[in-house]
Amino acid sequence: MRIAVDAHNLLTDRQGIGRYVRTLLRQWLGDRELEITLLLRSPLPWVDRRRVSAMLGSDRFALAAQEPPSADVVWHPWNGTFFPSARPAVATIHDAVPFTFPNQDPQRRAREQGPFVRSVQTARRVIAVSQSAAREIVERLGLPEERVRVVYHGVATIFSPGLTPPGEQRYLLFVGSVAQELKNFALLHHAYVRAWPAGDGPELVVLGKSAREYRAVRFIPPVHRGGAAGAEDERIRDLYRGAFALALPSRSESFAMPLLEAMACGTPVLASGAGAIPEIAGDAALLLEPDDEEGWTRALRTVVRDEGVRSHLREEGLRRVRAFSWERCALQTL
């Protein structure tokens, strides 16, 4: 099979979608029956060959500025379709945020929604990352259900249980942007302050950009992971391992990768029952309503004080995470 891949963000996207694309490409490049052509927005795409090869750990690919006529299929993995394609196309749509929460500026709204609209108009199949995301795509974009397939992400093997370093103070962990309303950090912070009004509780640690309006919070600058398991992944893994629990109060998630990573490390998870979180977590997380401040306050106290609760969540999380693998994701996507 000859697959052309929109790779325009391959070298620059260090966030979740970039890791998803690079991880699947590494899986495919090990298959001798596949011919992969990476499409770059450059008049001289071969100039980046060395950097791409180092990032993917392989040189079994071609580089091109436009899709080759010989391609059997073109994969558009970046949350929409960013160039016209004459070949049969598959697009991965990770969420429908530009439609669920449309930008108030008409020009920005059109620019953000455009790639999704092109996918609806041109893609033979659309891949969603959860059943919840698939329902949202069908509802918001008007895409026929029969054109949507659900393929779950996996979790990198580097995320695994381990011992908390001797003498390290344990804490509650939040991963993400405190400024993003969907992540609902304000509720978590209110619940945390209510749980320990005297300031005598564990630290609340945020892996994300700092914000001055939140007191009693330790911010750790976000890391930009290039995709390969390395020092950045080890740093994040150790943060999971050292936490009493991961707190995920989001109002909406299409998949929630930190949830899987935390469970793979044996870290208990407190999460909202919103979006895809119940689907991904199953019975392995303590689920609460995203607006239930009192419930979150009680849950934070419980997970810190009750070793039995933490042990139960740890065992259930490790059991649940076995259902997700990048190998299966790559095969089902193919």
Secondary structure, 3 states (H helix, E strand, C coil): CEEEEECCCCCCCCCHHHHHHHHHHHHHHCCCCCEEEEECCCCCHHHHHHHHHHHHCCCCEEEECCCCCCCCEEEECCCCCCCCCCCCEEEECCCCHHHHCCCCCHHHHHHHHHHHHHHHHHCCEEEECCHHHHHHHHHHHCCCHHHEEECCCCCCCCCCCCCCCCCCCCEEEEECCCCCHHHCHHHHHHHHHHHCCCCCCCEEEEECCCCCCCCCEEEECCCCCCCCCCHHHHHHHHHHHCEEEEEECCCCCCCCHHHHHHHHCCCCEEEECCCCHHHHHCCCCEEECCCCHHHHHHHHHHHHHCHHHHHHHHHHHHHHHHHCCHHHHHHHHC
